[in-house]
Amino acid sequence: MPRILVIDDDPAISELVAVNLEMAGYDVSQAEDGIKGQALALQLQPDLIMLDLMLPRVDGFTVCQRLRRDDRTSEIPVLMLTALSQTQDKVEGFNAGADDYLTKPFEVEELLARVRALLRRTDRIPQAAKHSEILNYGSLTLVPERFEAIWFNETVKLTHLEFELLHCLLQRHGQTVSPSEILREVWGYDPDDDIETIRVHIRHLRTKLEPDPRHPRYIKTVYGAGYCLELPGVPPASEGASVTVVE
């Protein structure tokens, strides 16, 4: 039974979330402030953390940053719950290390769908890893079992989300991938009008892979259409990515 930690100072919201998660088959623990939430996260090491941003004692942004810096909790997916709906608040949440973001008020079904998507992505090792395969295309090699990229002979550690996003773009190398395709494949739910989630993680990828992230050469924005991965010195896109099987 997956364990979920809910960190929220609003008793009504916290109880509503907890009851519905338990009815859906999850083991739920609760904390009402940032300090207790961080302590419980370290103690329980849950499968997922639902984190409110406006918390007493220590705010959710700070809690998320601390969890990401600790090896014991750095890989636990974080779903931020907040009444803040401004784009900058979402950007700040993702920069702090959140995996997804849900604005209050929300529908219970949407909440459960986000939870299922996060748990499915975290528990699912990419298909390439299940068959001991490495995806290689030109100067880029993806190593699924370690969530790493070999980029121009340098090892780059990626988060699960960054790996899945790069994998999604690599599968369609040289083609423009729409935000709706990315949301469905990487985040696991139907797209909406907010693509700030994708933009933030694209920026994170560029910071790790681009010589000058402000002027990207490889992960390009096709305005109004999506994103395109273009690697140097490789066959045309129509030939597809090569797969090297490790015996």
Secondary structure, DSSP 8 states (H G I E B T S, - for coil): --EEEEE-S-HHHHHHHHHHHHHTT-EEEEESSHHHHHHHHHHH--SEEEEESS-SSS-HHHHHHHHHHSTTTTTS-EEEEES---HHHHHHHHHHT-SEEEESS--HHHHHHHHHHHHHHHH---HHHHTTEEEEETTEEEEGGGTEEEETTEEEE--HHHHHHHHHHHHTTTS-B-HHHHIIIII-S---S--HHHHHHHHHHHHHH-SSTTS-SSEEEETTTEEEE--TT---GGG--EEEE--
